[in-house]
């Protein structure tokens, strides 16, 4: 849990003392997922909050013809279906495990209760929400702009662990290219020694 505490304290610009994290952990129950197993299905109402403890999770949407990977959650990432959490609406995204993973599930009522009881945790939750907004905009600027090579290089710089835990098909989906194109791009970068 010490590693998870360290990762959680790096998730945004605000940190919490260990006792506040432990108060959150007391509300959690672990959920083990196999590679490809769905945690939140698009169209289901799932208001609870999750913390990635081990593995890699991904958010997926569908553009009518194909799925698109829109986000990844690595250990220390906290996530939920915002539609379900905030408004009780069905989730827009599907969330699934990219590899064998463990997430900690916190019921929405327990999470909100902790925010109401603990001002330090409430301030952290606000900072985390701001940080999520920042990273959503940054992802739009870095993942959806530039050439495929620039997007791939950015991913290698900022999240190199994805290349080991996530299939090439999923990474290609995230970058908006075909798996075949990604394979050619990786070969070209390895050949040139610029990886």
JOCORJO-V601375 format. One record per pair of residues at least 4 apart in sequence whose C-alpha atoms are under 6 Angstrom apart, sorted by the first residue. I is the first residue (numbers start at 1). J is the second residue. If there is no record, write none. Layout:
I_J / I_J
//
This chain:
4_76 / 7_76 / 8_76 / 9_15 / 12_128 / 12_131 / 14_124 / 27_106 / 28_104 / 28_105 / 28_106 / 29_104 / 29_105 / 30_103 / 30_104 / 31_102 / 31_103 / 32_101 / 32_102 / 33_37 / 33_100 / 33_101 / 34_100 / 35_97 / 35_98 / 35_99 / 35_100 / 36_96 / 36_97 / 36_98 / 37_96 / 37_97 / 38_95 / 38_96 / 39_95 / 39_96 / 40_94 / 40_95 / 41_94 / 42_91 / 42_92 / 42_93 / 42_94 / 43_90 / 43_91 / 44_90 / 44_91 / 45_84 / 45_89 / 45_90 / 45_91 / 46_84 / 47_84 / 47_85 / 47_108 / 48_106 / 48_107 / 48_108 / 49_79 / 49_80 / 49_105 / 49_106 / 50_78 / 50_79 / 50_104 / 50_105 / 51_77 / 51_78 / 51_103 / 51_104 / 52_75 / 52_76 / 52_77 / 52_103 / 53_75 / 53_102 / 53_103 / 54_75 / 54_101 / 54_102 / 55_101 / 56_73 / 56_74 / 56_98 / 57_72 / 57_73 / 57_96 / 57_97 / 57_98 / 58_71 / 58_72 / 58_95 / 58_96 / 59_69 / 59_70 / 59_71 / 59_94 / 59_95 / 60_68 / 60_69 / 60_70 / 60_93 / 60_94 / 61_67 / 61_68 / 61_93 / 62_66 / 62_67 / 62_68 / 68_173 / 69_173 / 69_174 / 70_174 / 73_77 / 81_85 / 81_91 / 82_86 / 83_87 / 83_89 / 83_91 / 84_88 / 84_89 / 84_90 / 84_91 / 98_166 / 109_113 / 114_118 / 115_121 / 115_122 / 135_139 / 139_143 / 140_144 / 141_145 / 143_151 / 146_150 / 155_159 / 156_160 / 162_166 / 168_172 / 169_179 / 172_176 / 172_177 / 172_178 / 172_179 / 189_193 / 189_194 / 189_195 / 190_195
//
